[in-house]
Structures are given as structure tokens and as C-alpha cells.
């Protein structure tokens, strides 16, 4: 019998209550995420395949789920209820991750066996504060347990449905997994629950796509018979009004550079010629705040912030220069001597990223040790130590190089990488000539237009 049918008949034993209490005490929490699962159409499988077949299948299913849920003590299986599992987690993100692992492992099991037909597991998750008491039995988890079971009853095989509390807490923690799709299916009335609750779904896009509940009573704000007609009318009016409301025309008044970029991604194409006092933009620029820039070198950029209003705009951008950090250092030594020197510079600079001004603090420290080698008086050895700090991040680079002072030619090393991020690079170049070393540490934009 499925969890949907048995939830009202739960009989939680005292040992199960003690296990829950131990888990909560170990995790030092009273807020837990409850998971309910069951196998789709398990009763029908039993009727068609027989009791022996279904017992073997259920045993394999239970082993898969228990291993995933309780691995590394992340979750706790509270109870097996026929073909269903009731489990708890202290962290909603862990509950979602383990639910996704269950669906993946069940899929792998289906593909790896010819002995059993494919099975599908449905999962419901809800989070809330709970109270554990020795006297509590079937309602040990109160309304949170009930909600998790009702949410699970809406899901189809292979699906994971969540309440808002789980969605809100877990999505941020799992944001780095770009394969996950999070979908709101709307609000549904559930048995035994007075008010409708929002039903969310999480899906690994490698295996499936979100599907709204195939059953259940969905909340509707207007009568179903009028919804389609009103939606078409409203959509048409909205599109017409939005088009009119958002209409803009932008012209730039001197000064306007040749290669002006807007919002870091699009070239501003202008009509007319350079001699015109004002030139109209031939690209669509929506109303709102924007950032313009143009480059005069790989390390020197000019920024301007402008605001576009609906209707006609005549903009005269005021550009401000922003130069990326650099440090130059030079020293020479006399024959038979050793020499050490250091240079340090600190900088404040910024980038505009998606229209937001991002401040950077940086410093460049360079130590240079030079000496003529005793074992080879015709050779000068230069040791360069560079310490770069960018917004608190420390990057170091050591370079050791020698030069034959009898040579008439010089030795030049260009653009050795020190550090890079999404927006700029730091590089070092140096020039060796007889007893002189000339070191340059500089940075430049990874994307620039000249």
C-alpha cells in the first residue's frame, strides 16, 4: 500500500521517535526537511507479477534509497511504509540533492537489469519546525509530515515536488549546478490542508523536464471558462501598451567616440558623419540606466553613465578615464657587486559589470636581486619576486634569469602571465641588457575595442 493511502494510519514506534530525537540532537536543529517517496503503481505491479516478485523489487528499492539517504549520516530513514519511505534531513539542500540522486540511481537500475521491469519513484519534500515527544505517535511530525505526503501524492513517477520553504532555502545553495531547473507549477488545494500551497519542481535537465501535476485541484483566480479569452485580450493590450510605453529615440551630442560600446556588449552605431553636432543611434536603446565605454589602449578605458527616458533623448556623455594598474622598475649593477631593490605601488580602479560599478583595490610589489656570478664573471643573474594583491587575493610569481654581459644584443621576455580573471589580465615583461634589468608589470582588459 502506498504512503498516500497509509499516511493517516501511521504508527510511529517509540524506537523510531528516539532515532529521530537523536538525529535532531546530533544536528542541533528543530527545523527539518521531511521526504516522502513511493513507487508508482506498485499495487498494480504486485497484482500482475505476484508477491514474490514485488518483495524482491521492493527490497532492492529500499536498499537503494536507504544508502543514498543515510550515506555520511546526511539523512535518516524514519520508516518504511510498504513501498514508500519516510525520511528526514537537517538541511533542505541536502534533501534536494539526495532526491536527485535517488532519481538518477533508479534510472541507472532500470537500465542495468532485465530481471525487473522499469520502476518510477515519486518524491515530495516539505520543511518546517517540528516537536518530538514520547507521547506523540501518528502525528509525530504534525502538519509538516502531512504536507510532505500530500505534495508527494501530486507527483508522477520520476518527479520531485517541493513546497516553497524547501525551494526558497535550497535553490541558493545549489545555484552552482546549472543543470538544475526550478519550476513553480502554481498553488494547489491538498486533502486535509485548508489553504492552497505552492508546488515547485526541481529537475536535472540531463534526465527530464518539469511537468505540472496531472491531477489535483489547482487554484484559479478567475472562472476557467473565461480564462483563455481574457488571457488573449489582456496579452494583446499589454503588448500594444508596452511597445508604445517603451518607445525611445536616442541621439548623441558631441563628444561621441568612433567605437562606443553600450552595457559592455554592443557597438553603438550612429547615423550621419563626425562633423555633425548630433547623431542618432541606429540601435535600439531601451529606457533606463546604461553604461558607455570606449578604449584608447588595452589598459586605458573611458566610462560614462547615461539615463535614457521614453521618447526623444539628446545625450551628452561625460566620460571619465580609468587606467588599469602598472609598475615599472629598473636597476643596474657594477661589476663584482650585488644589488637588491624593491618597488611598491597601490591602486584603486573599477569596472562596470552589467551596469554596476565594481570597485577594485590592488597593489604591486616587486623585489629585484641582481648579482654577477663568481663562478662566471661574464654572467649576471637576476631574481624577480612579484607579489600582486587584487581585492584581498594574493598572487605571487618568481622569475630567475641570467644574461651574458659580453653580448652586444639584449634579452627580452614579453607578456608572461601572472594572474587573470573574467575581465582583465596581469602580465610581466622584462628586458636584460649587460648589467641592467628593466621590469614591467602591467594589466589590460581581456575584452577591448580599438
N, C-alpha and C positions, 0 to 999 in steps of 0.2 A: 504493500500500500504506500502511496506517495506521501511526501511531507505535507502536501496541500490538504490531504484528507485526514492526516493524523495530528496536525498541529493542535487541534482543540482537545486532543486526548493525550498530550504529552505528560509523561510521568517521570520527572527528573529525580533520580535517586539521590540519597544523601552523599554517596561517594562522588557522584558527578558534581554536586554542589561544592563539595570540598575541593575537587580538582579545579573548578572554576575559581574558587576563592584563592587557592594557591597561585594560580596563573595571574590573577589580578594583583595579589600582593607582590609577586616577583616583578611584575611590570610596573608596580606602583601607580596604578590607574584605576579609575572607576568609570572611564569612558571607553567603551569597546565597540568594535565593529562586528556585527553578527552576520554570518554567512549561512544561507540555506541552499542546498542543492538537491536535485533528484534526477533520475534517468527518465527521459521522455518515453512514454508508452511502455513502461516496464511491466505493468499488469498484462498488457496485450502480448508482450514477449513471452511472459510466463505461460499464458494460455496456449500460445502457438508452439512453443519449444519445450515446454514441460518444466517441472520443478527442479530437476537435477541440473538442466542447462542453465536456468536462471540463477540458481545458487552459485554455480561456478563463475558465472559472469559477474554477479554481484560481489563476490569475494575479490575478484581482480579489480573491479571498480573501487571497492573500499580501500584496497591496498594502495592504489594509485593516488587517491585523494588524500588518505591519511599521511602518506610520505611527503606529499607536496605541502600540505597544510602545516605539519609539525616539524618539518626539516629546520634544523638550527633553532628549535624552540620558538619559531616566529608566531605560530598559531596553536590552537588547541581544539581537537575534535571533542566536543562535549557529548555527542550522542549519535549513533547510527539508528535511523528510523526507517526500517525496511530498506528500500533502495536509496534513501535520502541520507544526507549528512547535515548535522548542525554543528557549526564551529564558531570560534571567536578569535579576534585579533585585537591587539592593543593599538595598532596603527592602521588607519584606513588605506594608506598607500600600499602597505604590505598585503592587506586583504585583496586589493585590486590586482597586485602583481601575482599573487598565488592563484586567484581566479583565472587570470590569463594563462598561467602555466597549466592549470587543470585542463582548460580547453585545448591547449597545444598537445598535452600528453594524451588526452583522449583521442585526438585526431591521429597522433602517431600510432596509438594502439590499434585503431581501426584499420590503418594502412598495413600494419605488420602481421595481422592474423587472418587466417582463412577458417579457423575453427568457429569464430563467433561473427555474427552479423554486426554491422556498424551500430554503435550506440551514440546518443546525444545527451549531454548533460546541460541542464539549465541552472542558472545561479542567480540568487538575489542577495543584495548587501544593504544593510542599514546600520547607521552609527547613532549611539546615544549613551547617556549616562545610565548605569544600572546599579541595582542594590542586590546583594546576595545575603540571604538569611536562611538559617537552617529550617525555618518553618515554611518557606516558600517551596512549592512543588511545580505544578504545570506552568504557572506564570512567573517562573524564576527570573526571566528577563523582561517581564512586563510587556508593555506595548512595543518595545523595540524588537523583541523576538517576533511578535505577531506581525509587525510591519515587514521585517525581512522575509518572512514566509509568504506574505501576500504579494510582495514585489516579485519574488521568485515565481509565483504562480502565473504572472503575466508573461514571463519569458518563454521563448520557444527553445528547442534543443540547440545547444551551441552558443546561446546568448548569455550575457552578463548584464543584469539590470541593477541600477543603483538608486538610492534616494539622494536628495540634494545634499544632505550632510556628508555623505561619502564622496560624492562628486566634488564638492567645494574643497574638501580637505585633501583629497588625493591628487587632483589634477595638477596642482602646482608642483608637488613632489615628483611627479612623473613626467614633467614637461620636456625633459631631455629625450624622451622616447618619441621620435617624430613619426613612428608608425601607428601610434595610437590615435583613434578617432573617438571624440567625446560628443555625444548627441543627446539633446533634450527631445523626448517624444511627446511631451505635454503632461497635463495633470489628469490623473485617473482616480475614480472612486473605487475603493477597495473594501471588501467584505469586513465588517466589524470596525471600520475606521470612519469617523463622522465626516471629516473634510477630505477633499481630493488631495493627493500628493503628487509632486512632480517625479516623473520617471525618466532617468537618464540611462544611457547605454555606453559602455566602453568596448571598443573592438580593436583587435590587432589587424590592421589593414592587409597584412600578409595572408590572412586566413579567411576573412569575411568582411562584410559591410553592415552598417547599422540597419535594423529593420524594426519598425514600430510594432507594438503589441498587436497580435492577430485577434485577440479577444480583450474583453474588459470594457468598462464604461468610462469613456473619455469625457472630460468636462468640456462643454461648449458654451461660448458666451452668447451666441445667437442661435435661433432655431435652425436645424440642419437644412430645411427646405429653402431657406433664404441665403444661406452662406455663400454658395457658388456665385449667384447673381450679384450679390453685394460685393464680393471679392473682385469680380471683373470690373464693376463700375468704379470701385474705390481705387483699384490699381491704375485704371486709365486716367482718372482725375489726378492721382498722385504723380504719375509720370509727366503729365502735361504741366502741372504746377511746379514740379521740381525743375523741369527743363527751363521754364520761364524764370523761376526764382534764382537759379544758379547761373544764369547767363552773365558772362563777363566779357569785357573788351579791354585789353591792356596795351598801352603804348609806353615806350621808354624815352625819357627826355635825357639829353646828354648829361652824364657820360655813359656810353654803352660799349663795352669791350666786344672784340670780334667773336671770341669763343666764351660766351657766358653760359654757365650751367645752372639750372634751377633744381633745387632739392637734391643735389648730388647725383642726378641720374639722366637729365635730359638737356640737350643743347637748345638754347633759346634762339630760334630762327626769326629774324626781323625783316620786314619789307623795306623798301627804299634804299638809300645809299648812306655812306658815312657822313656826307655833308648835310644831311637832314637834321633839323633841330629835334625832331621826334620821329620815332619809328614804331610801327605797330607790330606786336608779336604775332607770328603766324602759327603758333602752337596754342592749344587750349591750356589756360592757366586758371584753375578754379578759385573761387573766393576763399580767403583765409590767409594765414601767415606762411611765408615762403622764405627760403634762403638762396641767395645767388652767390656764385663764386666764379673767379677766373684765375688762372695760373700764369705767373710770369717766369717761373722756373720750377724745377721739380721739388723745391723746398720752400717756395715763396708763393703764398696764396692770398688773394683778397676776397673778403667776405662782405656781404650786405644783407640785411634783413628787410623785407618789404611786406606790406599787407595789401592784399587785393580785395576790393569790395565789389559787390554786384553792380553791374552797369559799366560805365566807361571809367578807366583809370589812366592817369598820366603819372608814371613813377619816375623818380629821380634818385636812384640808389646811391647811398653814401657808403663807399667801400672802405674797409679797414684792413691793414696789412697784418698777416700772420705768418711768421717765419719759423720753420722748424729748427730745433737746436743743432749747433755745430761747435766744434772745438778744434783749433789748430795749435800745434806745438812743434818747436824746432830747437835743436841743440847740436853743438859741435864739441869735439874734444881735441886736446893737443896730444901729440904722440907720447906714449908711455903713461898716460893718465887714465883715471876712471872718473866718470861723471854721472850723477843722478839728478833728476829734476822732476817736478810734478806741476800739473795744471788742473784746475777745477773750475767749472762753470755751472751755475744753476739757471734754470729757465722756467718760465710759465708760458704755456701756449694752450691752444684749444682746437677742437674740431666741431663742426656741426654734423651730427649724425641723426638722420631722419628729422631734421628741423630743430633738434635740441642741441644747445650749446654744451659741450662736454669739456670741462677744464682738465688740463694735464699739468703735472709738476714733474720736472726732470732735472737730473744733474749728470754731468760727465766728469769723471776724474781719470786722469791719465798719468801714469808714472813711467818714466823712461830711464833705464840704466844702460850706459854705454861704456865699453872698455876695449882697449887694444890688447889682444891676447898675447900672453907671454910666450906661449909655445909657437905662436905665429904672428910676429910683429906687423906683418902686412895685412892682417885681418882685424876688422872692428866688429865686435858683437854687440847687437842692440837687443835689449829685452823690454818689451812693451806690456804694461799691465793696464787694462781698461776696466773701470767699474762704472756701469750705467744704472741709474735708478729712474724708473718711469712709474709714477703714481704708486710708489712704495715697493714696486717689484725691482729686485736687484739682479743684474746680469753682469757676469764677468767674462773677460776674454784675455788670454795670454798669448803673446806672439814673441818668438825668438828668431832672429835672423842675423846673418853675418854678411859682411861686404869686404871685398878685396880693395884696399886703398890704392893699390898700384894701377888699378884700371882707370882709364880715362872716361869710360861710359858710366852712367848711373844705373841704379836698380829701382824699378817702380812696381809696386803691387797696388792694384786698384780694386776697390769695392768688395772687400771681404766682409761677409755678413756677420753682424754681432747679434742682432735681435730684430724680429718683425712681429707685427700683429695684423689685424684685419685692415688697417688704414695706412700704416707707414712702416719704413724700414730704417734701421741704423746700420751704417757700414763704416769700415775703417780703410783708409788708403795711406800708404807711406812711400816715401822717396828717400833712397840712400845714395849719397854721393861722397866719396872719400870719407872724411871723418864727421860728416854731417848727416843727421837724421831729421826728416820733416814728416810729422804725423798729422793726419786729418781724420777726425771723427765727425760724421755728419749724418743727417737723416733726410728722407724725402718721402713724398706721398707715393703710395703704391698705384693710385689711380689719379692721373693728372692729364690735363689737355693743354697743349701749347700751340 
